[in-house]
Amino acid sequence: MNGQKLANRVKQISASITLAITSKANELKKQGFPIISFGAGEPDFDTPQYIKNGAKKALDEGFTKYTSNVGILELRKAICEKLDKENNLSYAPNQIIVSNGAKQSLFNSIFSICDDGDEVIIFSPYWVTYIDQVKLAGGIPVIVETKAEDDFRINMDNFEAKITDHTKLVIINSPNNPSGAVYTRQELKKIAEIVKKYNLYVISDEIYEKIIYDTEHISIASLNDDIKKRTIVINGFSKSFSMTGWRVGYLASIDAEILKAVDDIQSHLTSNANSIAQKAAFTALAQDSNYEFAPIIAKFKTKRNFIVKELNSISNIFCPNPKGAFYVFPNIKGCFGKVYNGKIINTTMDFCNVLLDEKKVALVPGDAFGDKESVRISYALSFENMIEGITRITEFCNDLE
Ligand SMILES: Cc1ncc(COP(=O)(O)O)c(C=O)c1O
């Protein structure tokens, strides 16, 4: 015993920065304050009824036991059909592994590939879980910045410059949480070329693929056989079917060794994803034609348009127009150095804290995503609340001195 209680691995990960703001917002709400929260990381509609019916049927039929570790065959077949039809990706059911949310699919993938000291390229702003999962696996996250003024596009020279002899893996996320950036075919081709040149692997997190405006989602794995071989595609049901609580995600790969490693890790960690949730996910895909994505996307788009226009009309804020997901990620550095009611704003955390204290509006500071100049605003909330919240943000910014 070395006298130290916690493992070094655990000491490296950090509690979510968002937690402080979220718990403060919840506390104020409990005290009766009219809080408007732009923090939601999930769609603001219920899981569709036909999917719930699939779960009810599974329950009534007693489908309540362990399933195959990698997920029920009918679901993996339905996932293959979906990937073929929607993503131009051909996989066999034994190349799909279903897990407890895309988060576990990511964890299993990172743990399969990443050794102590391996470097993993992650583009900022990023979903913070990538960073902490890489650290837990003993790897080293290497950040390649993208910026609001470049529409969060990847600068390929910056990307290539960060590659060393220790680089093993690149994690991409399109549409992106939090920036909403969607990578074009050209950009994905360039990433694929660099990945091939340096003999790397890719994890492609495509969980927001359906929430996309005026453009198409392209899976990097669909570009050619070489990149398909190197890529683990991650997806799930949380965002597309509003099933965040059901915990069903999956990965697809054609690499038998990676698949075996993922299968083994999962078998010792959680075993199969919840049996009833798997049946619900199967129903989601099998009866997909019952589900109208178009009106959902149209509603999100109206909200995005409104919020981007309103934010850009505030003099010290600049908001790029995101092409996907349900977040905007405005740059607020124009507010730094200014004061509200005697409270100075120097960081994104200050901005969020003072806004919450003074105007009872909760946003997520960009620091949580590796960006020191922006804040994340989720527009997965009602029109009414969104308008009220934006009015308060506008007043707040206009009253900064
Ligand atoms: C970029 C990204 N990937 C993956 C996930 C995880 O999704 P799941 O609910 O399937 O674990 C999230 C959830 O917020 C996310 O934002």
Ligand as a Chemical Component Dictionary entry (heavy atoms), coordinates in Angstrom:
data_LIG
# 
_chem_comp.id                   LIG 
_chem_comp.type                 NON-POLYMER 
_chem_comp.pdbx_formal_charge   0 
_chem_comp.three_letter_code    LIG 
# 
loop_
_chem_comp_atom.comp_id 
_chem_comp_atom.atom_id 
_chem_comp_atom.alt_atom_id 
_chem_comp_atom.type_symbol 
_chem_comp_atom.charge 
_chem_comp_atom.model_Cartn_x 
_chem_comp_atom.model_Cartn_y 
_chem_comp_atom.model_Cartn_z 
_chem_comp_atom.pdbx_ordinal 
LIG C1 C1 C 0 -21.144 14.464 -28.869 1  
LIG C2 C2 C 0 -21.836 13.447 -28.040 2  
LIG N1 N1 N 0 -21.507 12.149 -28.213 3  
LIG C3 C3 C 0 -22.079 11.178 -27.495 4  
LIG C4 C4 C 0 -23.055 11.484 -26.547 5  
LIG C5 C5 C 0 -23.594 10.360 -25.704 6  
LIG O1 O1 O 0 -24.807 9.922  -26.073 7  
LIG P1 P1 P 0 -25.482 8.697  -25.334 8  
LIG O2 O2 O 0 -26.682 9.261  -24.635 9  
LIG O3 O3 O 0 -25.881 7.750  -26.432 10 
LIG O4 O4 O 0 -24.516 8.090  -24.398 11 
LIG C6 C6 C 0 -23.437 12.818 -26.338 12 
LIG C7 C7 C 0 -24.423 13.169 -25.312 13 
LIG O5 O5 O 0 -24.607 14.290 -24.911 14 
LIG C8 C8 C 0 -22.808 13.826 -27.111 15 
LIG O6 O6 O 0 -23.126 15.116 -26.954 16 
# 
loop_
_chem_comp_bond.comp_id 
_chem_comp_bond.atom_id_1 
_chem_comp_bond.atom_id_2 
_chem_comp_bond.value_order 
_chem_comp_bond.pdbx_ordinal 
LIG C1 C2 SING 1  
LIG C2 N1 SING 2  
LIG C2 C8 DOUB 3  
LIG N1 C3 DOUB 4  
LIG C3 C4 SING 5  
LIG C4 C5 SING 6  
LIG C4 C6 DOUB 7  
LIG C5 O1 SING 8  
LIG O1 P1 SING 9  
LIG P1 O2 DOUB 10 
LIG P1 O3 SING 11 
LIG P1 O4 SING 12 
LIG C6 C7 SING 13 
LIG C6 C8 SING 14 
LIG C7 O5 DOUB 15 
LIG C8 O6 SING 16 
# 
